[in-house]
Amino acid sequence: MTIVSKEIWDEFLTDYPDAHILQTSAWGTFKENHGWYPKWVITDDAGAQVLFKRLPFGQTFAYIPKGPVGKDWNAVIAETIALSKQENAFILYIEPDLWEKEFPDTTLRSAGFNSSQLSIQPRRTISLSLTGGEQTWLKNMKQKTRYNIRLAQKKEIYIQRSNNIDVFTDLIKVTGSRDDFGVHSSQYYQDVFEKFSKNEDCVLLIATFENKPLAGLMVFTRGNRAWYFYGASNNMERNRMPTYLLQLEGMKWAASKGCTEYDLWGIPDEDLEILEKDFMQRSDGLWGVYRFKRGFGGDVNRTAGVFQKVLKKPLYLAYSVLLKIRK
């Protein structure tokens, strides 16, 4: 079994500058503080960072987020199955870093995987092009979004880089309560920011008015891609539209890092026709988020999704029952 060290994995990834940030060792080691641990597997033409979630009685489940990396997956998938069994995993999830329309799933299906109903990372997203510069971006936005950006500028919204995670976590607690979605612990945001910002792979931007924090976002970059993973706002001065100017500044920062693609990361998993028909009437789940994000233009894309291979059927059946109870 070709298990390698963190250092060898980092060296391997230098040949894949556009591999997803969730396949970096920085992400794997960050997750170690939050109930997971990483292992790295490399074969001749591919590799994978496998995350293992610790469960009671020495059991785990295994997950390859946005991987494997490389071209020929056959050998690396066989290796990760063997590794997962060695680590007492009852199931192995693979979530490829590919769009649904371009993913041939024959390699996974021939290895005994099938499509999972589990949603781990957002299935559908909006991708913005950062080519052409700010004026091109503005031209591609909806008129109302351009208006709101200019309104924020006129109404004295100030955007600044920050290291103050406490401010951000205060904002995101308000957002989660207002919009009824789950948020991570304060320590989670602190850990991920510290891990990635030290190499300038992450920025925290805070929008203020008269020195009062109103909104914040965290943007992450690797290669030519940027991801808007976390955003937050409180209930103050919302008429000044701070989140719109904040997003533009996030795009500008990503472009300054050489990124040409900006992933807005997560909208309702519905076809574009339904999204456009219902977004004004719905606010549940990610619908309010979609109403905001659609204004920046870009393309709606759907990922290949999650594939699973059951390794211990009795435990998987018990796990499935537990998921149904929780739902």
Contacts in CASP RR format, 6 or more apart in sequence:
PFRMAT RR
TARGET T0000
AUTHOR 0000-0000-0000
METHOD contacts of the structure
MODEL  1
MTIVSKEIWDEFLTDYPDAHILQTSAWGTFKENHGWYPKWVITDDAGAQV
LFKRLPFGQTFAYIPKGPVGKDWNAVIAETIALSKQENAFILYIEPDLWE
KEFPDTTLRSAGFNSSQLSIQPRRTISLSLTGGEQTWLKNMKQKTRYNIR
LAQKKEIYIQRSNNIDVFTDLIKVTGSRDDFGVHSSQYYQDVFEKFSKNE
DCVLLIATFENKPLAGLMVFTRGNRAWYFYGASNNMERNRMPTYLLQLEG
MKWAASKGCTEYDLWGIPDEDLEILEKDFMQRSDGLWGVYRFKRGFGGDV
NRTAGVFQKVLKKPLYLAYSVLLKIRK
1 41 0 8 1.000
1 79 0 8 1.000
1 82 0 8 1.000
1 83 0 8 1.000
1 86 0 8 1.000
2 41 0 8 1.000
2 42 0 8 1.000
2 43 0 8 1.000
2 79 0 8 1.000
3 39 0 8 1.000
3 40 0 8 1.000
3 41 0 8 1.000
3 83 0 8 1.000
4 12 0 8 1.000
4 40 0 8 1.000
4 41 0 8 1.000
4 42 0 8 1.000
5 40 0 8 1.000
6 25 0 8 1.000
6 29 0 8 1.000
6 38 0 8 1.000
6 40 0 8 1.000
8 40 0 8 1.000
8 42 0 8 1.000
9 25 0 8 1.000
9 40 0 8 1.000
9 42 0 8 1.000
9 49 0 8 1.000
10 24 0 8 1.000
10 25 0 8 1.000
12 42 0 8 1.000
12 47 0 8 1.000
12 69 0 8 1.000
13 19 0 8 1.000
13 23 0 8 1.000
13 24 0 8 1.000
13 25 0 8 1.000
13 69 0 8 1.000
16 69 0 8 1.000
16 70 0 8 1.000
17 222 0 8 1.000
17 223 0 8 1.000
17 224 0 8 1.000
18 222 0 8 1.000
18 223 0 8 1.000
18 224 0 8 1.000
18 225 0 8 1.000
19 66 0 8 1.000
19 67 0 8 1.000
19 69 0 8 1.000
19 97 0 8 1.000
19 222 0 8 1.000
20 65 0 8 1.000
20 66 0 8 1.000
20 67 0 8 1.000
20 97 0 8 1.000
20 222 0 8 1.000
20 225 0 8 1.000
21 27 0 8 1.000
21 66 0 8 1.000
21 201 0 8 1.000
21 220 0 8 1.000
21 221 0 8 1.000
21 222 0 8 1.000
21 225 0 8 1.000
21 227 0 8 1.000
22 49 0 8 1.000
22 65 0 8 1.000
22 66 0 8 1.000
22 67 0 8 1.000
22 121 0 8 1.000
23 48 0 8 1.000
23 49 0 8 1.000
23 65 0 8 1.000
23 66 0 8 1.000
23 67 0 8 1.000
23 69 0 8 1.000
23 97 0 8 1.000
24 49 0 8 1.000
24 222 0 8 1.000
25 38 0 8 1.000
25 40 0 8 1.000
25 49 0 8 1.000
26 195 0 8 1.000
26 196 0 8 1.000
26 199 0 8 1.000
26 201 0 8 1.000
27 49 0 8 1.000
27 65 0 8 1.000
27 195 0 8 1.000
28 36 0 8 1.000
28 38 0 8 1.000
28 49 0 8 1.000
28 51 0 8 1.000
29 38 0 8 1.000
29 195 0 8 1.000
30 191 0 8 1.000
30 192 0 8 1.000
30 195 0 8 1.000
30 196 0 8 1.000
31 37 0 8 1.000
31 38 0 8 1.000
31 51 0 8 1.000
32 38 0 8 1.000
33 187 0 8 1.000
33 191 0 8 1.000
34 188 0 8 1.000
34 191 0 8 1.000
35 53 0 8 1.000
35 54 0 8 1.000
36 51 0 8 1.000
36 52 0 8 1.000
36 53 0 8 1.000
36 54 0 8 1.000
37 51 0 8 1.000
37 52 0 8 1.000
37 54 0 8 1.000
38 49 0 8 1.000
38 50 0 8 1.000
38 51 0 8 1.000
38 52 0 8 1.000
39 49 0 8 1.000
39 50 0 8 1.000
39 52 0 8 1.000
39 83 0 8 1.000
39 87 0 8 1.000
40 47 0 8 1.000
40 48 0 8 1.000
40 49 0 8 1.000
40 50 0 8 1.000
41 47 0 8 1.000
41 48 0 8 1.000
41 50 0 8 1.000
41 76 0 8 1.000
41 79 0 8 1.000
41 80 0 8 1.000
41 83 0 8 1.000
42 76 0 8 1.000
43 72 0 8 1.000
43 75 0 8 1.000
43 76 0 8 1.000
43 79 0 8 1.000
44 72 0 8 1.000
44 75 0 8 1.000
45 70 0 8 1.000
45 71 0 8 1.000
45 72 0 8 1.000
45 75 0 8 1.000
45 76 0 8 1.000
46 68 0 8 1.000
46 69 0 8 1.000
46 70 0 8 1.000
46 71 0 8 1.000
46 72 0 8 1.000
46 73 0 8 1.000
46 75 0 8 1.000
46 76 0 8 1.000
47 68 0 8 1.000
47 69 0 8 1.000
47 70 0 8 1.000
47 76 0 8 1.000
48 64 0 8 1.000
48 67 0 8 1.000
48 68 0 8 1.000
48 69 0 8 1.000
48 76 0 8 1.000
48 79 0 8 1.000
48 80 0 8 1.000
49 64 0 8 1.000
49 65 0 8 1.000
49 67 0 8 1.000
50 62 0 8 1.000
50 63 0 8 1.000
50 64 0 8 1.000
50 80 0 8 1.000
50 83 0 8 1.000
50 84 0 8 1.000
51 62 0 8 1.000
51 63 0 8 1.000
51 64 0 8 1.000
51 65 0 8 1.000
52 60 0 8 1.000
52 61 0 8 1.000
52 62 0 8 1.000
52 63 0 8 1.000
52 84 0 8 1.000
52 87 0 8 1.000
52 89 0 8 1.000
53 60 0 8 1.000
53 61 0 8 1.000
53 62 0 8 1.000
53 63 0 8 1.000
54 60 0 8 1.000
55 61 0 8 1.000
58 88 0 8 1.000
59 88 0 8 1.000
59 89 0 8 1.000
59 90 0 8 1.000
59 315 0 8 1.000
60 84 0 8 1.000
60 87 0 8 1.000
60 88 0 8 1.000
60 89 0 8 1.000
60 90 0 8 1.000
61 89 0 8 1.000
61 90 0 8 1.000
61 91 0 8 1.000
61 92 0 8 1.000
61 93 0 8 1.000
61 319 0 8 1.000
62 80 0 8 1.000
62 83 0 8 1.000
62 84 0 8 1.000
62 87 0 8 1.000
62 89 0 8 1.000
62 91 0 8 1.000
62 92 0 8 1.000
62 93 0 8 1.000
63 92 0 8 1.000
63 93 0 8 1.000
63 94 0 8 1.000
63 95 0 8 1.000
63 120 0 8 1.000
64 80 0 8 1.000
64 92 0 8 1.000
64 93 0 8 1.000
64 94 0 8 1.000
64 95 0 8 1.000
65 95 0 8 1.000
65 120 0 8 1.000
65 121 0 8 1.000
66 95 0 8 1.000
66 96 0 8 1.000
66 97 0 8 1.000
66 121 0 8 1.000
67 94 0 8 1.000
67 95 0 8 1.000
67 96 0 8 1.000
67 97 0 8 1.000
68 76 0 8 1.000
68 77 0 8 1.000
68 80 0 8 1.000
68 94 0 8 1.000
68 96 0 8 1.000
69 97 0 8 1.000
73 107 0 8 1.000
73 108 0 8 1.000
74 107 0 8 1.000
74 111 0 8 1.000
77 94 0 8 1.000
77 107 0 8 1.000
77 108 0 8 1.000
77 111 0 8 1.000
78 111 0 8 1.000
80 92 0 8 1.000
80 94 0 8 1.000
81 92 0 8 1.000
81 111 0 8 1.000
81 309 0 8 1.000
81 311 0 8 1.000
84 92 0 8 1.000
84 311 0 8 1.000
85 311 0 8 1.000
89 311 0 8 1.000
89 312 0 8 1.000
90 310 0 8 1.000
90 311 0 8 1.000
90 312 0 8 1.000
90 315 0 8 1.000
90 316 0 8 1.000
90 319 0 8 1.000
91 308 0 8 1.000
91 309 0 8 1.000
91 310 0 8 1.000
91 311 0 8 1.000
91 312 0 8 1.000
91 315 0 8 1.000
91 316 0 8 1.000
91 319 0 8 1.000
92 308 0 8 1.000
92 309 0 8 1.000
92 311 0 8 1.000
93 116 0 8 1.000
93 118 0 8 1.000
93 120 0 8 1.000
93 306 0 8 1.000
93 307 0 8 1.000
93 308 0 8 1.000
94 108 0 8 1.000
94 113 0 8 1.000
94 306 0 8 1.000
94 307 0 8 1.000
94 308 0 8 1.000
94 309 0 8 1.000
95 120 0 8 1.000
95 121 0 8 1.000
95 303 0 8 1.000
95 304 0 8 1.000
95 305 0 8 1.000
95 306 0 8 1.000
95 307 0 8 1.000
96 103 0 8 1.000
96 108 0 8 1.000
96 303 0 8 1.000
96 304 0 8 1.000
96 305 0 8 1.000
96 307 0 8 1.000
98 303 0 8 1.000
98 304 0 8 1.000
99 301 0 8 1.000
99 302 0 8 1.000
99 303 0 8 1.000
99 304 0 8 1.000
100 302 0 8 1.000
100 303 0 8 1.000
100 304 0 8 1.000
100 305 0 8 1.000
101 302 0 8 1.000
103 304 0 8 1.000
105 113 0 8 1.000
105 115 0 8 1.000
105 304 0 8 1.000
105 307 0 8 1.000
108 307 0 8 1.000
111 309 0 8 1.000
112 309 0 8 1.000
113 307 0 8 1.000
113 308 0 8 1.000
113 309 0 8 1.000
114 307 0 8 1.000
114 308 0 8 1.000
114 309 0 8 1.000
115 305 0 8 1.000
115 306 0 8 1.000
115 307 0 8 1.000
115 308 0 8 1.000
116 305 0 8 1.000
116 306 0 8 1.000
116 307 0 8 1.000
116 308 0 8 1.000
118 306 0 8 1.000
118 308 0 8 1.000
118 323 0 8 1.000
119 269 0 8 1.000
119 306 0 8 1.000
120 306 0 8 1.000
121 303 0 8 1.000
122 265 0 8 1.000
122 266 0 8 1.000
122 267 0 8 1.000
122 269 0 8 1.000
122 286 0 8 1.000
122 303 0 8 1.000
123 269 0 8 1.000
123 302 0 8 1.000
123 303 0 8 1.000
123 305 0 8 1.000
124 266 0 8 1.000
124 267 0 8 1.000
124 268 0 8 1.000
124 269 0 8 1.000
124 270 0 8 1.000
124 300 0 8 1.000
124 301 0 8 1.000
124 302 0 8 1.000
124 303 0 8 1.000
125 263 0 8 1.000
125 264 0 8 1.000
125 265 0 8 1.000
125 266 0 8 1.000
125 267 0 8 1.000
125 300 0 8 1.000
125 301 0 8 1.000
125 303 0 8 1.000
126 263 0 8 1.000
126 264 0 8 1.000
126 266 0 8 1.000
126 267 0 8 1.000
126 293 0 8 1.000
126 294 0 8 1.000
126 296 0 8 1.000
126 297 0 8 1.000
126 298 0 8 1.000
126 299 0 8 1.000
126 300 0 8 1.000
126 301 0 8 1.000
127 261 0 8 1.000
127 262 0 8 1.000
127 263 0 8 1.000
127 264 0 8 1.000
127 298 0 8 1.000
127 299 0 8 1.000
127 301 0 8 1.000
128 137 0 8 1.000
128 140 0 8 1.000
128 251 0 8 1.000
128 261 0 8 1.000
128 262 0 8 1.000
128 263 0 8 1.000
128 264 0 8 1.000
128 296 0 8 1.000
128 297 0 8 1.000
128 298 0 8 1.000
129 140 0 8 1.000
129 260 0 8 1.000
129 261 0 8 1.000
129 262 0 8 1.000
129 298 0 8 1.000
130 137 0 8 1.000
130 226 0 8 1.000
130 251 0 8 1.000
130 254 0 8 1.000
130 255 0 8 1.000
130 259 0 8 1.000
130 260 0 8 1.000
130 261 0 8 1.000
130 262 0 8 1.000
131 260 0 8 1.000
133 255 0 8 1.000
134 248 0 8 1.000
134 252 0 8 1.000
137 248 0 8 1.000
137 251 0 8 1.000
137 296 0 8 1.000
138 146 0 8 1.000
138 149 0 8 1.000
140 296 0 8 1.000
140 297 0 8 1.000
140 298 0 8 1.000
141 149 0 8 1.000
141 295 0 8 1.000
141 296 0 8 1.000
141 297 0 8 1.000
142 294 0 8 1.000
142 295 0 8 1.000
142 296 0 8 1.000
142 297 0 8 1.000
144 295 0 8 1.000
145 244 0 8 1.000
145 295 0 8 1.000
145 296 0 8 1.000
145 297 0 8 1.000
148 241 0 8 1.000
148 244 0 8 1.000
149 241 0 8 1.000
149 244 0 8 1.000
149 245 0 8 1.000
149 248 0 8 1.000
151 240 0 8 1.000
151 241 0 8 1.000
151 244 0 8 1.000
152 207 0 8 1.000
152 240 0 8 1.000
152 241 0 8 1.000
152 242 0 8 1.000
152 244 0 8 1.000
152 245 0 8 1.000
153 245 0 8 1.000
155 209 0 8 1.000
155 239 0 8 1.000
155 240 0 8 1.000
155 241 0 8 1.000
156 209 0 8 1.000
156 210 0 8 1.000
156 240 0 8 1.000
157 207 0 8 1.000
157 208 0 8 1.000
157 209 0 8 1.000
157 214 0 8 1.000
157 240 0 8 1.000
157 241 0 8 1.000
157 242 0 8 1.000
157 245 0 8 1.000
157 246 0 8 1.000
158 207 0 8 1.000
158 208 0 8 1.000
158 209 0 8 1.000
159 205 0 8 1.000
159 206 0 8 1.000
159 207 0 8 1.000
159 208 0 8 1.000
159 245 0 8 1.000
159 246 0 8 1.000
159 249 0 8 1.000
160 205 0 8 1.000
160 206 0 8 1.000
160 208 0 8 1.000
161 203 0 8 1.000
161 204 0 8 1.000
161 205 0 8 1.000
161 206 0 8 1.000
162 168 0 8 1.000
162 204 0 8 1.000
162 205 0 8 1.000
162 206 0 8 1.000
163 193 0 8 1.000
163 197 0 8 1.000
163 204 0 8 1.000
164 204 0 8 1.000
164 206 0 8 1.000
165 186 0 8 1.000
165 189 0 8 1.000
165 190 0 8 1.000
165 193 0 8 1.000
165 204 0 8 1.000
166 186 0 8 1.000
167 206 0 8 1.000
167 213 0 8 1.000
168 189 0 8 1.000
168 204 0 8 1.000
168 206 0 8 1.000
168 216 0 8 1.000
168 218 0 8 1.000
168 230 0 8 1.000
168 232 0 8 1.000
169 186 0 8 1.000
169 189 0 8 1.000
169 190 0 8 1.000
170 213 0 8 1.000
170 234 0 8 1.000
171 213 0 8 1.000
171 214 0 8 1.000
171 215 0 8 1.000
171 216 0 8 1.000
171 231 0 8 1.000
171 232 0 8 1.000
171 233 0 8 1.000
171 234 0 8 1.000
172 183 0 8 1.000
172 189 0 8 1.000
172 230 0 8 1.000
172 231 0 8 1.000
172 232 0 8 1.000
173 183 0 8 1.000
174 232 0 8 1.000
174 233 0 8 1.000
174 234 0 8 1.000
174 235 0 8 1.000
175 181 0 8 1.000
175 183 0 8 1.000
175 231 0 8 1.000
175 232 0 8 1.000
175 233 0 8 1.000
175 234 0 8 1.000
176 182 0 8 1.000
176 183 0 8 1.000
178 235 0 8 1.000
179 285 0 8 1.000
179 288 0 8 1.000
179 289 0 8 1.000
180 284 0 8 1.000
180 285 0 8 1.000
181 285 0 8 1.000
181 286 0 8 1.000
189 218 0 8 1.000
189 230 0 8 1.000
192 202 0 8 1.000
192 218 0 8 1.000
193 202 0 8 1.000
193 204 0 8 1.000
193 218 0 8 1.000
196 202 0 8 1.000
196 220 0 8 1.000
197 203 0 8 1.000
197 204 0 8 1.000
200 257 0 8 1.000
201 220 0 8 1.000
201 221 0 8 1.000
201 222 0 8 1.000
202 218 0 8 1.000
202 219 0 8 1.000
202 220 0 8 1.000
202 221 0 8 1.000
203 218 0 8 1.000
203 219 0 8 1.000
203 250 0 8 1.000
203 253 0 8 1.000
204 216 0 8 1.000
204 217 0 8 1.000
204 218 0 8 1.000
205 216 0 8 1.000
205 217 0 8 1.000
205 218 0 8 1.000
205 219 0 8 1.000
205 246 0 8 1.000
205 249 0 8 1.000
205 250 0 8 1.000
205 253 0 8 1.000
206 213 0 8 1.000
206 215 0 8 1.000
206 216 0 8 1.000
207 213 0 8 1.000
207 214 0 8 1.000
207 215 0 8 1.000
207 216 0 8 1.000
207 233 0 8 1.000
207 242 0 8 1.000
207 243 0 8 1.000
207 245 0 8 1.000
207 246 0 8 1.000
208 214 0 8 1.000
208 242 0 8 1.000
209 236 0 8 1.000
209 237 0 8 1.000
209 240 0 8 1.000
209 242 0 8 1.000
212 236 0 8 1.000
212 237 0 8 1.000
213 234 0 8 1.000
214 233 0 8 1.000
214 234 0 8 1.000
214 236 0 8 1.000
214 237 0 8 1.000
214 238 0 8 1.000
214 240 0 8 1.000
214 242 0 8 1.000
215 231 0 8 1.000
215 232 0 8 1.000
215 233 0 8 1.000
215 234 0 8 1.000
215 242 0 8 1.000
215 243 0 8 1.000
215 246 0 8 1.000
216 231 0 8 1.000
216 232 0 8 1.000
216 233 0 8 1.000
216 243 0 8 1.000
216 246 0 8 1.000
217 228 0 8 1.000
217 230 0 8 1.000
217 231 0 8 1.000
217 232 0 8 1.000
217 246 0 8 1.000
217 247 0 8 1.000
217 250 0 8 1.000
218 228 0 8 1.000
218 229 0 8 1.000
218 230 0 8 1.000
218 231 0 8 1.000
219 226 0 8 1.000
219 227 0 8 1.000
219 228 0 8 1.000
219 229 0 8 1.000
219 250 0 8 1.000
219 253 0 8 1.000
219 254 0 8 1.000
220 226 0 8 1.000
220 227 0 8 1.000
220 229 0 8 1.000
221 227 0 8 1.000
221 254 0 8 1.000
221 257 0 8 1.000
221 258 0 8 1.000
221 259 0 8 1.000
223 258 0 8 1.000
223 259 0 8 1.000
224 258 0 8 1.000
224 259 0 8 1.000
224 260 0 8 1.000
224 261 0 8 1.000
225 259 0 8 1.000
225 260 0 8 1.000
225 261 0 8 1.000
225 262 0 8 1.000
225 263 0 8 1.000
226 250 0 8 1.000
226 251 0 8 1.000
226 254 0 8 1.000
226 257 0 8 1.000
226 259 0 8 1.000
226 261 0 8 1.000
226 262 0 8 1.000
226 263 0 8 1.000
227 262 0 8 1.000
227 263 0 8 1.000
227 265 0 8 1.000
228 247 0 8 1.000
228 250 0 8 1.000
228 262 0 8 1.000
228 263 0 8 1.000
228 264 0 8 1.000
228 265 0 8 1.000
229 265 0 8 1.000
233 242 0 8 1.000
233 243 0 8 1.000
243 292 0 8 1.000
247 296 0 8 1.000
251 262 0 8 1.000
254 262 0 8 1.000
264 293 0 8 1.000
264 296 0 8 1.000
266 286 0 8 1.000
266 289 0 8 1.000
266 293 0 8 1.000
267 275 0 8 1.000
267 286 0 8 1.000
267 289 0 8 1.000
267 290 0 8 1.000
267 293 0 8 1.000
267 294 0 8 1.000
267 300 0 8 1.000
268 275 0 8 1.000
268 285 0 8 1.000
268 286 0 8 1.000
268 287 0 8 1.000
268 290 0 8 1.000
269 302 0 8 1.000
270 278 0 8 1.000
272 300 0 8 1.000
275 290 0 8 1.000
275 294 0 8 1.000
275 300 0 8 1.000
278 287 0 8 1.000
279 287 0 8 1.000
279 288 0 8 1.000
279 290 0 8 1.000
279 291 0 8 1.000
279 294 0 8 1.000
280 291 0 8 1.000
282 288 0 8 1.000
283 291 0 8 1.000
310 316 0 8 1.000
END
